[in-house]
């Protein structure tokens, strides 16, 4: 009997040599699934280049972002000015690099704050349920019912629209979707065997929430956060375009577009609004593509 089993095993190994190899780790499985999504890979490469160039702006930029030279205003792209100049003679390439730092900082900072609030509220509501769940979710409903664009304009009009204030404002109004998502995940996971076993042996609630349940809910949270960064960057650009975002001379992609909205400027120097608009488009699309790739890679139901 043992000889027959041995012969079958050897035949299986000959038919499928991969049986000899060690089982793949979760990291390798994730990388393989993510790499199958070509748009996600392209988005990751583009986003890496944008982030790297923004972080290294002091080393890459040929000029200071506040340098003004009225004699060179609205000059087209050339060897001296790679992407041309604006109506104050400032180098557009330099201001795009520094503007990327502001736009990305607002995006990542706001989402980080929104995750802290949303995960905390959603985890408490989903884990404890009952009256706590009802109270927290009604509060979420109230926040959602307030038109976000009017709330943004009102708050920004009252307080100085600095980078820190914008991050705080976006974090306060962007956490509700995360809270609902986390609550749904916790409602599903809190009845699993590993959670019941932890309760049985007397593990404290905060440890169960943050050490056992939350790690198992990170997949959807990461995907949601990736998509939310793109939304925040787009909203910040819209606010800056309306003159309610980052104030000049500090550059952001949005206030560069606002500065170029003059009809004459758009006709005589079309490169001025084109480049910041292109970077906003590429950045938001990259985050959306990466979010789709992460969703597929982190979904255990995806066919491998």
N, C-alpha and C positions, 0 to 999 in steps of 0.2 A: 504493500500500500504506500509506504513511504517512497519507494523507488518510482512508482507511478506519479506521485505528486511532484517528485523532483524532476522527472522528465517533462511534465506539463509546465513547470516553472521555467525550465531552461528554454522550452519552445516559446513561451510567452516573451521571454527576454530577447530571443532572436527576432521575433515578429515586431516587438516594440522596444528598441534599445533605450528609450527614455525612461523605462521602468528602473534602470540602474541608477539614474541620477537622483539627487536629493530633492525632496519636495520644495517648491518655490516658496519664498517668503512673501508676506503680504506686500512688502515694498516692491518686489519685482513684479508681482501681479498688477499692482497699481500702475507702475511705470509702463508695463506692456499694454494695459488697457488705455491709458492716457495717450500713449504714442500712436495708437490706431486712429485717433481723431486728428486729422491733418490740420484742420482749422484751429484746434486748440494748440497744437505745436507752433503754428505760425503766430498765433496770438501771444504765446509765451515768449517767443523770440523777440517780437516787436516790443512787448511790454518790458522785457529785460533791457533792451537797448534804450528805451525811453527813460527808465528808472536810472540806469547806469549813467547816461549822459546828464541827467538832472543832478544826480548826486555829485558827479565830477565837474559840475559847471564851473567852479572857480579855476579848474585846471584847463578846461576846454575853451571857455569863452575868450574871444580875442579882445574884448573890451569890458568895461564896467557897465552894468545894466542902466545906471543913471547918467552915463556920459551923454551930453547933448552937443550936437554940432549942426546948427541951423543952416550952414552952408551946404551940408550934404543931405538935406531932408528929402524924403521920398525918392531916394536913388534906387534903381533896379538892382537885382542880384549881380554881383561882380566879384572879382578876386579880392577886392578890399572889403566888401560887405557881401558875405556868402548868400544871404537871403534878402538883401536890400536893407533900406532904412525906413523908419516911420516918419511922421510929419514933424518930429523934433530932431531928426538926424540921428536917432539912436539905432544901434545895430539890432536888427530883428532877430538874428540868430542868437545873439547873447541873451536877449530878453526872453526868447523861447526857452532857453536852457534854465534860466532862473525862474521863469514862470511855471515851468514843469515842477520845480521843487515845491512851490506854493500849492498848485493844484493837487499834486499827489499827496502832499502833507495833509491838506484838508480832507481828501478822500480817505486815506488810511486812518487818520486820527479820528475822524467822525465815526467811521465804521467800528473802530476799536471801542469807542465809548458806547455806541449803540449796542454792541455785542455784550458789554458788561451789564448794561441795564436790561436788555432783552433776555439774555440767558438767565439772569437772576430771577426776574419776574416769571418767566415761563417755567423755570425749574421748580420754583416754589408752588406755582399754581398746579402744575402737572403732577408733582409728587404728593402733595398733601390733599389736593382735591377739596371737596366740600365747600364750606363757607369761604375759605381762603381763595380757592379757585374762582368762586363766583365774584368775590370782591375785586380781585386783581383783573379778571377778564372784563368786568364792567368798566373799570378804570381804563383799560386798553381800548374799549369801545368808545369811551368819551374822547380820548386822545385822537383816535382815528377819525372821529366825526368832525374834528376841527380842520378846515381847509389848510393844508400845509403851506401853500404858496402865500396866502394872506398872513398866516402866522409868521412866516419867514420875513416877509416885507415889513410887518409891524415891529418885530423884535429887532431887526437890523436897523430900522429907522430910529429906534429908541437908543440902542447901544452902538458904540463905534464898531464898524464892520472890520475888525482886525482878524488875523488868522486864528488866534485862540478863541475869539468869540464865535466865529463861524463854525469851528470844530464843535464847540459846546452846543450851539444851536442845532446843527445838523444831527448831533448825537441824540439830543432830546426828542427830536421829531421823527427819527428813523428807526427806533428800537421796536416798534409795535409788531412789525412783521416777523422779526426774530423771536419775540416773546410768544406769538401764536405758534410758530413752527416748533420751538422748544417744548412748549406745553404739549403739543400733539405727540412728539417723540416720547416725552416722559410718561404720558398716559399709557402709551403702548408698552414701554419698557418696565414700568414699575411692577407689572404683574409677572415678569419673567422669573424663572427659577432662581437665578443667581441673586436677584434682589430679595426674594422671599427668604433665601438661605441666609443672607446677610442680616436681615431683620431677626431671624430666628436665633442667631448667635449673639444678638445684642449690639450690633454695629450701630453707631449713632447716625442720625438722619443726615447731617451735613456731610459725613464721610460717604454714605451711600449715594448722595446726590452728586458730589463732585469727583469721587473716586471710582464709582461703579457705573452709574447711569450716564453721566455726561460724556465720558469717553466713547460710549457706544452711540451717542447721538451727534458726534462731531461731523460726520459726513454731510448731512443736509445743512448743518450750520455753516460749514466752510463754503459750500456752494452758494448759499444765500449771501454770505458776506462778500464773496467775490463779485456777484452781480450788483450788490448794494454799493460797492466802491465806485463802479461805473456810473450809477445813478447820481451819487453825491457829486462826483466831478462834473457831470453834466448840469446839475442844479447850481453848483457854484459858478460855473461859466455863465449860466443864464442870469444869476444875480449880478455878477460883475458886469455883464453886458448892459444891464439896466442901471449900472452905476451904484449898486447897493452891496457889492462884494468887496474884494481887496482893492484898496484905494491906491492910485498912482502916487509916487513914481514906482512903488513896488509892483513888479509885473506879475500878472497871472494870465493864462490863456484867455480867460473871459474878458478882463479889462483891456487886453490888446485888441480883441474884437470890438469892444465898445469904442475904443479910440479910433478904430478904422471905419466906423459906421457912417462917417461923412460921405455924402454922395460924390463929391468931387474927388475925395481920396480913393474911393472904390473904383472910379473911372480911370484916374491917372496912375494909380498904384495898386492894381489888383492883387499883387503878391502880398501886400500887407495883411489883408484879412484872410487870405488863402492859407497861409502856413499855420497860424494858431488854430483855425477851423479844422485843418487837416489833422493836427495833433490831437485835438479833442475827439475827432471821429475815430482815429486809430486807437486811441487809448480806451475809449468806451467799448469799441468793437472787440478789442483784445480781451478785456475783462469778461465780456459776454461769451466769447469763444472759450476762454479758459473755464468759465463756469459750466458750460455745457460739457467740456471734457472731464472736469472733476465729477460732475453728476454721473456720467457713464462709468468712470473709473472707480468711484466709491460705491456704486450700486452692486450689491452682491448678487442681484438677480440677472445682471448683464451676462449674456452668453460669452464664455471665455474662448 
